[in-house]
Amino acid sequence: MTTTGRGPVPRRAVVATRWSRVAESSRLFDLLAVALIFVVMVAAATDPSVPGPTWLSVGAAVLASVALVWRREHPEVVLAIAIAAGLVIGNALAAMLAFATVVTHMGATRRTAIWTVAMTVALLGREVADDTQVLVQVYAWGLTVALPGFLGLYVRSHREFLAAAMARNEQLSKAQSAQTERARAEERARIAREMHDVVAHRVSLIALHAGALEFSESGTPAADAAAVIRETAHRALDELRQAVGVLRSDGAPPTPADRTPQPTLDAVPALVAEWVAAGADVALTDEIAGATPGVSATAGRTVYRVVQEALTNASKHAAGAPVRVTLRNSGPWLEVRVANGAARRDSSRSGSGAGVGLFGLRERLDLVGGRLDAGPDEGGGYVLRAAVPVEQPA
C-alpha cells in the first residue's frame, strides 16, 4: 500500500501508473515497435515465395508499419490497413498489434467481435488456401487472434482497475475532508459554549459590580468611572454573543444579540471617542468620511476591528503614549495607520494577553484580500499599517 497526498493507493495501481507513463505517454514504445515490425514485414515482403510484385509487397509492409504510429488515435483504420497488408504479404505481425489496440480501446463489444471475425477470416482464408493442417490453423489462430485479444482485454481491465482505484481514492479524500470539517464544526461549537459559559459570566459580574459602585457613589467621579465600566462590560457582552453566534454551528435559532448590527466604518469615530472619554490620548484623522456608500460592509467592519485591536494593544504596551489614527481612501484600498509613541508609564496589562491579537488581524485581512504591516518605529513607538480592499472578492 502506498500513500499520496490524497490517501492510500494500492500498489498495483502505482505500478499501473508507472507503466502507463512509459507505454502511453512516451512514443519510444511505438518507435521500437514500428522499427521491429518494419524489419520483419519488409523481410517477409522480399521473400521470393510471396506471390505478386515485390514493390507491392514492400509498399504494403511500409504502409502497415508506419500506420501503427497512429494506432491509438485511429485504431480501426490502422487495423484495416494492417489486415490488408497481411493478406498481401502473408505476415500478420502488424495486424496483431493493431488488433490488440482495438480490443484495448473497445473492450468486449459487438464491434470488437466483428473485427475478431475479420481477423479470423483473413487468417484462415489464407491458411485454407495454402491447404495447411487443421491443427496448424488452430495454432495460427490462437497466436494471431486469441493472444492479442486476451492481451488487449488485460490492458483494458488494468486501466479500469487504475481508474477505479483513483476514484475510490478521491472518494476517501472527500470523506476525510467532510469528517475534518465536521470535527472543526464540533470544536467551534465547544469553544462557543465555553466562551458563553465562562467569559460571559465573568463580564456579567464586572457589569454587576460596576452598577453597584455607580449607585453607591452617585454624584462622584468614581460613579462616572463605574458607569463607563458598566457600559463597556455590556458592550463586551454583546460582542461576545456575536462571536458565539459566528462560532455556533448547531443550527440553533439566532438570538437578539446575533441580530445586532455589526460595526461599520462610520462607527470608528465613536470608537475613538470612547477611548478619549476613558482618558486615552487618541486623535483621529479621517480622510474617508462621507465615502462609506462605496465601501462594502465587510471592508468597513474590518477597518473598525483593525483600529479596535490597535488601540487595545497601545493601551497595553504604551500606556500614556499619544496614539494617532489615520484613515485614507486610496482608490481600491482603505488604508489604516495607527501609530503610538513610547510608553510613558508602566501598565499592569503590558504582560497580559495571549499574543495572538496581531495574528488574528492578519488572518482577518487575509480572508478579505488585505495586507497588514506592524512593527516598532525609530522613536521607540509602534506603527500598524493595514490595507483593506474596498470591494471584497466574491
N, C-alpha and C positions, 0 to 999 in steps of 0.2 A: 504494500500500500504506500503510495506516495502522496504527499500533501502539496497543495498550491495555495495561492492567495485566496482562493475561493473555497477550499476544503479538500478532503481526501479524494484522490483519484486512483482507481485500480491500476496496478502495474501493467496489466495487459493493455489498458487504454494509453498509458505512457509510451509503451513500445509501439503501438499502432500509430501514435502521433509522430514518433521519430521516423517510422517507415514511410508515413505519408509525406513528410518533408523531403525525404530522399527520392521517393519514387514518383511523386506528383509535382512538387514544387520545382524540381530540377529537371532540365532537359537532358542531363547526362545519360540517364537510362534509355531515353528514346534514341539518342545518337548511337549508343553502343548497340542497341537492338537493330537499328536500321543498318548499321555497318555490317553486323554479323549476317543478318538476313540477306542483305545485298550480295555479299560474297557468296553465300550458299546458293542463292537463286540464280545469280549470273553463271556460276559454275554449272548448275543444272541446266540452264538455258543453252549453254555452249556444248552440252553433251551431244555427240553425234547421233545418239539413239532418239533424240527428241525430234518428232516429225515437224515439218513446216520450215519456213525460212528462219535462219539464225537471227536476223535483225528483228523479226517479230518476237521471238522468244526473249532476246536481250531487252527489247523495249518493254515487254510486259514485266520482266523482272525488275527493271529500274523503276517503272511506274508504281508497282505494288510496294516496293521497298520505301520509296520517297513518300508515298501516301500515308505510311504508318506514322509519320510525324504528326499528322492531324487526326489520328485515330480517336483521341479523346473529344475533340470538337465535333467531328462528323463520323461517328463510329460505323453507322450503317453504310454510308457511301464508301468508306475505306474498305469495309468488309466485302462489298460488292466488287470493288476493283480487285481485291486480293483473290476472291474466288475465281474471277475471270482469268487472272494471271496464272492461277494454279492449274486451270484447265488447259491453258496454252503450254505451260512449261512442264506440268506433271509434278509440281512441287507445292505442297500446301503449307509451308512454314509461315509465310506472311498471313495467310488466311487463319491459321491457328491463333496468332497473336491478336488479330483483328476480331476474331470471334470471342475470345476471352474478354476483350474490352467491351463488346456489345453486351455480353451476359452481365458484366460488372455494372454497366450503366442501367440496364433494363430489369435485371433480375429474372425470376421465373414468370414471365408474362407470355401472352399469346404471340407477340412479335418475336420474342426470343425463340419460341417453338418453331415459327416459320423459318427463321434463319438456321435453326438446327436441321430442319428438313432440307433446306437448300444446301447446307454443307454436306449432309449425308448423300443427297442425290448426286452432287458434283463428285464426291469421292467415290461412291460405289459405282457410279456410272462409268468412271474411268477404269475401276478395278474389274468390273464385269466385262468391259470392252477388251481388257488385257487377259481375260479368261483366267483370273487368279483363283486360288482355292478359297473356299468359304472361311476357313479358319484365318487365313491371311487377311481377308476382307474385314472380319470382325476385329482382328488385332489393329488393322489400319484405322478402322472407325473409332476404336477406343482411344488410340493415340492422337488422332487428328481432331475428333469432335468431342468425345466424352471428357478427356483430360482437360482441354481448355475450358470447357463448360463448367466443370467442377471447380477449377481454379478461379474462374470468374465469379461463381457463386460464393466461394470462400472469401474472396476480397470484398465482395459487396456486404456479406454478413459482418466482416471485420469492421468495415466503415460504419455500418449501422450500430454495431456494438459501441464504437467510439462515440458516435453521436448521442446514443442513449446514455452513456456514462457521463458525457458533458452536460446533458440535460438534467440528469439526476444531481450532478454537482451544482448546477445552477439553482435547482430547487432547494437543495440543502443550504446553499448560501442565502437564499431568500428567507428560508425558515429561520436560519440563525439570526439574520438581521431583524426579523419580526420578533424573535424571542428577546434579543438585546433591547429593542425598542420598548417591549413590554416591561422588561426589568427597569429601564430608565423611568418609565411612567410610574411604576410602583415606588421607585426611590423618590421621585418628585412628590408623590402623594405622602410618603412618610415624612419627608422634610417639611412639607406644608403643615402636616399635623403637629410636628414638634415645634415649628415656628409659632403656630397659633397657641399651643398649649403652654409653652414656656415663655417666649418673648412677649406675647400679648399680655400674659398675666403680670409680668414684671412692669411693663409700661403702664398698665392699668393701675397698679399700685402707686407708681410715680404720680400719675394724674390725680389719684385719690388723695395722697398726702399733700400735693401741691394745692388742691382745692381746700383742704382743711387749714393749711397755713394761710392761704389768702383770706379765709373767713376770720381766723383768729387775729390776724394782723391787719385788719381792714383799716385803710387810710394811711398806711405806712409804705415806705419804699420796698420793704420785704413783701408786702401784699402784691405790689405791682410785679415784682420778680416772680412770685409764686403764680400769678395769673399767666405770665409768659410761659412758665414751665408747664402749667396745666394745658394751655393751648397747644404747645409744642408736642406734648405727650399724646393729645387727642389726634393731632395730625399724623404723628408717627403710627398710631394705631390704624388710621385709615389707610396709610401707605402699606402697612404690614398686611392688612386684609387684601389689598390689591395684589401684593406679591403672592399671597397664599392663593388667590384666585387664579393667577397665572400658573402656579405650580400644580394646582389641583387637577387631576385627570380622572376622577372617579365618576364624572358625569353628573355631579350634584348641581342643583339649580343655583344660579348666581344669587348672591346676597346683595342688599342695597349698597354695601361698600364696594362690591365688584362693579357696580354700575356707575361709581363715582368717576367723573371726567378725569382723564389723565392730564398732567401738567403740560402746558404748551409754551411756545416761545414768548407769548405775552405775559406769562407768569414769572419770567426771570426778574423784572424789576421788583415785584413783590417779594421774591426770594431774597434779593439783596437787602430790601428794606427790613426784613426780619432780622438779618444779621446785624444791620446797623442799630436796630432797636435793642438788640441784645448787647450792644456796646462794642461791636467789632468795627475796625476802621476799613470799611469796604466802600469802594467807589465804582460806579458802573458807567461805561461809555458804550451806549447802544447806538450803533450806526445802521441798524437794520429795522429800526422802529417803523411801523407802517408798511413793511414789506411782507408781513405774515400771510396775506391772502395767497401769495405764490409759493409758500413754504408748506410742505406736507406735514401732516400731524406727527408722523414718525420722526422727521427731522427736528421739529420743534421740541418734542419730548426728549430727544437725545441731547440737544443743546442744554435743556434745563437740567438733565441728570449730570452732564459734564460739569456745569457751574456748581451744582449742589455738592458733588463729590470733591471738587477743587476747594470750595470754601470749607468743607468739613476737614480736609487734610491740612489746610492753612491754620485752622483753629487748633488742631492737634500739635503740629510741628513748628509753627511760627506764631506763638502766642504774642499778641500785642503788636505784631507787624502789620503795616498797611497792605491791603490787598486791592489790586486793580483788575477789574473785569472788563474786557473789551469784546464786543460783538461786531463783526463785519460781514457784509454780504459781497462776495467776490464772484459774481456770475453764478456758476453752477454749485458753488460751495458756500456754506455758512462757516465762518472762521471764528473760533473761540480762543481767547487768550486770557489766562488768569495768572497774574504774577504777584508774588508776595515778597517782602523783604525778609531780612534775617530776624530770627526770634528775639524779642526784647525782654522776655521774662520766661521763667520755667513754667511748664504746663504739666499738670498731673496726668494729662491724657496723651502726652507725647509718645509713650510706650504702649498705648492701648491699640486694639485692633489686630486683625489677623494679617495685615499687609496685603490684602487682596483687592483693595479698592481700585488701584490703577489697573490691575489685571482685569477686573470686571469691566472697567471702562473700555479697555482695549477690545474685549470680547463684544461689548455692545456696539462699538464703532465698526468692528469687522463685519458684524451682521448687517449693517446698513451701508457698507462700502465706504466707510470713512477712514480717517487717519488720526493717530494720537502720538504726540511727542512731548515728553516731560523730562525735566532734569534741572539741576542747580544752575544758577547764573553766576556771573563773576563777582557780584556784590554779596554773595552768601545767601541770597534768596532762592526762590524756586519759581520756575515758569512752566506752565502747562499750555500746550497748544493743541487744538483739535480742529479738524476739518470735517464737516458733515455735508454730504450731498443734499441739495435742495429737493431733488426728485429721487425718491427711493427706487432701487432696482426691483423689477417685477418678480 
